Amino acid sequence: MIVKLIKSRGMRRFSRNRLAMFSLAVIIVYFLTAIAVMLGAVSRDDTKERVGPNRLPGFLEPIGAEKRYDFDKWWVSELTNVFERAARENARAGGDPRAVLDEFALAERTIADGSYEDLKPAFDAMTEAWHELDDVFAEQLDLDDEAFAIRDEIKELQAEGEDVADLQAELEEVEALLAELAPRAEALYQQVEANIEKLLPMPSGFAGLVYSLRTMLGTDSKGASIAAQAVYSIKIAFQVGFVTALVAVLIGTISGAAAAYFGGWVDHAVLWVVSTLSSIPYLVLLAVFVYAFQAPALAEWFNNPERPALALVPLYAAFGLTFWIGTCRVVRGEVLKIKELEYVQAATALGFGRFYILLRHIIPNTAHLMFINFSLLFIGAIKSEVILTFLGLGVKGQPSWGIMISHGADGVTNFFFWEVGAATVFMFVLVLAFNIVSDALQDAFDPKHV
């Protein structure tokens, strides 16, 4: 059946569609990434491991003065905690302060080589510069507040037609003080950051490349890599999409083909089930099926963070029991035409059994519909998983695009879009690629063109 489909005229037409072939290449890249994640290239621990400050922005986004201060404050605080523990260990008889320093790591980024005594001068210089910077930053904030208040007062007085010359002079004086503080603050920032780099240098070589990739899209509210979570979520998307589409296509094809070919009570029973399930909004139906697994007797198995694989079973069950309806309808309509064709009539006249004809001659000729519906259902499963997970009814205990969007939603109000944006872009590219491939398959195998 597969060989016949590959050699068909429709497949040749599909292969001439450049946009579809490019989209197929994108899907293959996603698929290979999912396989790599399954083989351990990105683990669940990688998605939880802290790699930097909370909500560190990704590449190309400039860091404002206030954020720069907060990030440097975090680095200084972490290094201070480590070096204070190392100092206590150094003061203890037979202590090993280097072992304390080695305990601190942000993924591939670790404390610089050298003894505690060798690194202590850089730590002291960082601490001294930071205390001075802290005072300068506080002074800048006070002056900013003062300038803001003066500007507001100037606007109010101008609206009333009052003279604001004195306030303008006062504002210029405050702005001059701010201008004087700016280079001093910048010099202190550079001094602090240079010493942070000495104490906690960026890794080089392959480790440096990996760390750069981890931080490329920034960090979440716990300092974990957004890029690692987005990539790991590809595996979840493919698992849910593949299992759902496979189960739904098999159920839909078999039930639709059987209903059309056998007719009678089989057809009536299948149509009744299809009509009943179709009358319920599918998201409500999905939520009901998934929520059923929240029962105490089942929650111990399917909502246990220690069994992340079982956490997907409710999604498989809910999607598989609802997504087959569309495939069933399409296949039933196609089989109603196929069963009247001459080769089917000839097989019947030769005495072949009805099940043999159904499996050997009818279902194989719906393969193009199976492929098209597989692609469509794959997309639908991914989007539905994201929606249900966002609502708290989907994936548990492991990253997914839905969880990233849910966790990153509060950051959007603070203009931090990296977590939501990364999940959205990764999902959008995959869904768009599948949509293009699905449309191309429909065009290629449309009976009007074959």
N, C-alpha and C positions, 0 to 999 in steps of 0.2 A: 504493500500500500504506500509506504514512504517513498520507495524507489519510483513507483509510478507517478506519484505526485511531483517528485523532483524533476522528472523528465517531461512533465506536462507542458503544454503551451502556455498555461497561465503562469507557471514558475519562470519560464523564459521571459515573459512580459514583465514580471515582477523584478527580475534581475537587471532589466534595462532602466529601471527607475533609479536614477542616481541619488535622489534625496532619500529614497527608501533604503538604499544600500548603505548610505552614510549613517542613517538612523540605526540600521541593523548593526553596524560597526560600533556605535555608541552602546547599544544593548549588550554586545559581546564584551566590551570593556567593563561594563557594570557586572556582567556575569562572572568574568574572570576575577574581578575584585571580590565578589561574594565568595568565590571558591577559595581565594587567598585568605580571606577572613576566617572561613571555616577551617582552613589548615593551620590557623594560628598566627597569621601575619599581624592581625590586630586582635588582642584578647579583651575580655570584659574588664580585666584589671587595668589595661591600657586606657580604657575610657573613663576610669575613675581616678587614675593617678594624677596628683597635682603636678602641674608643669609651670605654674607661675601665679601671679596675683589674680584675685577675683576679677572677672570681666575685663581681662586684658584685650584690647581691640586687635583685630587682625591686620594683615599687611596693608600698606598704603594709607591707612587711616592715621592722620596726625594726632598726636596726644597733646591735649591742652594743658595749661599750667597747673590747674587744680588736679587733673588726673595724674599728671606727671608727679606731682607732690605725693599723691596717695600711693602710687605704685612704688616710688622710691621709699616711702615710709614703710611699706610692706616688706621690701627687701631688707631694709635696715633692721626692722623688727625681727625678722627671721634669723638674720645673721647674728644679731645681738643675743638672741636666745641660745643659739648654738655656741657662740664663743663664751658666753657666761657659764654654760655647762662645762665647756672645755677648760675654762679657768679653774673651776672647782675641782675638776679631775686632775688638773696639773698641780694643784696645791696638795692633793692627797698623796701620801707616800706610795710610791709604786704605781701611780696613776698613769693612764695612757690617753692624753688629750686628743691625740690624732685619731684614735678609735671613735671618740665622740664626734669629731669633725666628719669622719667617714660615714657616720650614720645619716647625715643630712644629704638628701639628693632630691632633685626635681627631674625625674625621668633620667635622661642622659647627662644632665647638668649637675656637677658635683663640686665640692670645695676643692680649691686649687691644691696641687701637690706641695709638700713642704711641711715642716714641723709647726707646731703651735707658735713657737717663738718666732719663726720666720714670718708667719702671717699676722702676728699681733700688731706690728706697726701699721699695716694697711688697715686693720680693723680700727685702731685708735684714730687714724687720720680720717676714716669714714665717719666715725662717731663725732669727732670734733666738728667736721664740716657740716654734719647733719644738724647738730644743735644750733649752729650759727644760721643755717638755712631755715630751720624751724622758726627762729626769731624773725628773720627777714620775711618769710612767707606770712607770718601773723601780721607784721607791719603792713605788708602789701594788701592783705584782706581788709584791715582797718581803713587804709587809705581809699581802697575801692569803694567801701561802704560810704565813706565820707563824700567821695566824688559823686556817687549815685544820689545821695541825699541832696547835695548842692544842685545837681542838674534838675531834680524834681522841683526844688524850690524855685529855681530860675524859670522853669516852665510856668509854674503857678503865678509868679509875679509878672511875667511877660503877658500872660492872659489878662491880668488886671491892669496892665499899662504902667506898672511900677518900674522904677529904675533898678537895673540889675548889675550895674558896673562893679560894685564892690564884690558881689557874689562871683562875677566872672573872673575878677582878679584872684579871689580865693580859690576858685576852681583851677585856674592856671597854676597856682602855687602847688596845689595837691597833685596835679598831673605832672608837674616838674619833679616833685619828690618821687612819684611812681617811676618816672623815666630814669631817675638816678638809681633807684633800687633794682631796675631790670637787669643791667649788666652784672651787678653784684650777685643777684640771685642766680643768673645763668652760670657764672663762674663757680658758684657753690654747687649747683646741680651737676656740673661737669666733674667737679672734684669728688662728690659723693658717688656718682655713677662710675667714675674711673676706678675707685677703690672697690666698689661692688664687683666690677669686672675682674679686678685682681683676685678677690677672694672667691668669686664664683664665676669663673670664666666660661664663655660659651664653648661647648665641645667642638672639636674639629673632626675632619674626615667623615666617615659614614655616620658616626654618632651625631655629629653636628648637623648633617643632612636630615636625619630622622627627627632631631629636636626642632629644627626649623619647620619641618612639615607638621609636627605636632602643634606648634604655635602659630602656624600660618593663618588660621581662621580665628585666632584668639582663644580665650578661655571662658568657661561658664561661671556661674555664681559661686562655685566651689574650687575654682582654679584648675579644673580639668580641661583637657584638650577638646575643643569643639570639632576639630578636624577628625580626631580619632572616633568620636561619637557618630559623626556623619558617615564616615566610611564603614564603621561597624554596622550601622543601620541598614546598609545595602544588603547585608546578609539576611537581616530580618525581613526586609521587603521581598527579597527573592524567595525566602522560605514560605512566607505567607502567600505571595503571588503564585508561586509554582504549585504548591500543594492544593491551594484553593482552585486554581484553574484546571489542574489535572482531574481532581475529584469531580468538580462541577461539569466539566466537559464529558467525562465518562458517564456520569449519571444522566446528564441531559441527552447525550447521544443515544444511549441504550434505551432510555424510557421513551424518547421521541420517536426513534425508529420502530420500537416495538408497538407503540400506540398506532402509528400510521400503517404498519404492515399487517398486524393482526386484527386491528379494528375491534368492533364489538365492545365487550365489557372492559377489555384492556384499554382501549382508546378512551372510553368514558371515565374510567378510574384515573388515568393520567391527567386528562383534561380537568377533572374535578380538583385534583391536588394542585395543578398549575393555577387554576382560577382562584382557589382559596388563598394560596400563598401570595398571588399577585394582588389580591385585594387589600393586603396589609402593606403600608409603607415599609420599604425594605430596611431603612435604618432602624425603625422601631422593631422590626422582626429580628434584625441582627442584635440589637440591644437586649431583647428578651432572651434570645438564645445564649448570649454571652453572660447575661446576669444570672441565668440558671446555674452557671458554674460557680457563682459566688456563694452558693449554699454551703453551710458549715461542713457538711459531709464531703463536699468536693473541693472546697477552698484549701483544705490542708494539702491536697495534691496539686491543684492547678494554680494556686496563688502563692505558692511557696517560693521565695527568692532563691532558695538553694536548688530548686529544680526549674531553671529557666526554660528548658526545652518543653516541659509540660505546660508552661504558662501559655504557649501558643496553641495548645489543643482546643481550648474554647473557641478561638478564632477560626481554626480549621473547620470545626464542627459547624459553627454558625454560618460561615461563608459557604461551605460545601453544601449545606442543606437549603440554601436560598439562591445561590448564584446559578444553579443548573436550569432555572426556569426559562431563561431566554434561549439557551442552547436547545432545550427540548422543543420549543415552539418552532425554531428555525429548521431543525433537523426533521421534525414531523412534517412540515410543509414540503421539504425536499423529497422525503421518502414517499409521500403521497404521489409524487410525479414519477419517481424512479420505479416504483413497483408496477407501474403500467407499461414500462418499456419492454421491448421485444425480448431482450436477453433474460430478463427476469421471468417472463412468461414461458420462454423456452426451457429454462431451468426447472420451472414448475411442471411443465409437460413431460420432462425427462424423468420425473419422479424424485427429484432431490427434496430433502426435508425442508420444512419452513425455517427451522433454526439455522440450518446450513446456508440456505439462500440469504437469510438476514445477515449472518456473520461474514459470509464469503463474497456476496455480490452487492448487497445494499449498503451496509455500513461503510465499507471501504470507499464507496463513491460519494460519501459525505465528508471525506477527509479534509477537503478545502474549507468546509464550514467549521470543522473541528479546529483547524489551525487559526482561522479568523476569530472564532469565539474564545479560543485559548488566549490569544493576544488581548482581546477586549476584557476578558475576565481577570487576567493578570493585572491590568491597569486598575480595574474596579476594586480588586482585593487590596491593592496597595493604598488607594485613596480611602477606602472604608476603614482599613486598619489605622491609618493616621487619625481619622475622625474619631473612631472609638477610643483610641489611646489618649487622644486629647481630652476626651470626656471621662477618662479614668476607667474605661471598661475593656481596654485592649491589652497591649504588651505590658508585662510586669517583670521587674527585676533585671532588666537589661535595656540598653539604649534602643531607641527607635526614633524616626523623624517626628512621630506624634508626641513622644515624651519631650523631645528637644523643643518643639513649638510650645508645649504646655509650660515647661520650666522657663523658657525664655520670654514668655509673654510679659512678665512684670518688668523685664529689662527694657522692653520697647518704650515704656513710658519714660525711661531715663535715657532714651536715644541710643540704646545698645541693641543693635539689630543683628549682630553676628550669629547668635545661636538660632534665632528664628529664620534669619536669611539663609544660613547654610543648609538647614533642613529643607527649606522651601525650594532652594535652587537645585539641590540634589534630587529631590522628588520631581520637580518640574521637568528637568532634563530627561529623566527616565520615562515619565509619563508621556511627554511630548514625542520621544523617540518611538514608543510603543504605539501611540496614536497614528503617527505617520506610517509605520509599518502595517498597522491594521487597515488603514485606508488604502494603502498600496495593494495589500492582499485582496481586499474587496474589489478593487478596480481590475486586478489581474484575473480574478476568478469569476467575475460577473458573467453570468450566462449570456448576456447580450454581446459580449466580446469574444467568447470562446467559440 
